[in-house]
């Protein structure tokens, strides 16, 4: 049996702006935004070892998925 992992990018500056404006989190969609400083720190804490047996990885071409 295969296992499917769905991993979303972490916080972006656009997400933060939506919260500051009291409009809720801003969903970026296909807008090519970068991760926030906090988002980068969140990625550093991700346990990459859970992916050691992964056979295939598919990612978006957007900046925030590669950072």
N, C-alpha and C positions, 0 to 999 in steps of 0.2 A: 504494500500500500504506500502511495506517495503522500507527502505532506506539503501543503501549500502555505507559505508564509506571506502575509501582506504587511508591508512595512511602509508607513507614511513618513514623509519628510518631517522634520521638526519645525519649530517656530520660525516665522519670517518677520521681517520688519513690517510688512503689510498686515500681518496678523495683529501685531502690537498696535499699529495705528488705528485699526478698527476698534480695539478695546479702549484706547485713549479717547476716541470720539464718542464713546458710549453707544456705539452702533453694533456692538457685538464683534465677534471675530470676523475679519475680512477673509473671504475665501478667494484665493488668487486665481483659481481656474487655470487657464493656459498662459496667464501673464507670467513673464520670465523674471521673477523676483529672487533675491538672495536670502539666505538664512540670516537671522539676527545673531548677535554675539551669543545670546543665550541658546539659540538653536544650535550653534556650532558646539557649545559646551555639552548640550544634550546628546549630540551625535558621538562625542568622545566617550560618553558613558555607555553607549550601546554595546552589548556583549556580542561581538562579531563571531565568537566561537559557535554560536547556535547555528551559523550558516556553513559550518565546515563540511557538511555532507551534501550541500546543495548542488544539484547538477546543472541548473540553468538559472540565470538572473535576467530579468527584464526591467529596464528603467526608462523613465521619460528622458527626453533631451533637455529638459529645463534645468537651469542652474542649481536650484535648490535640491534636486535629487542627486547631484554629483558632489555637492559640497560636503 
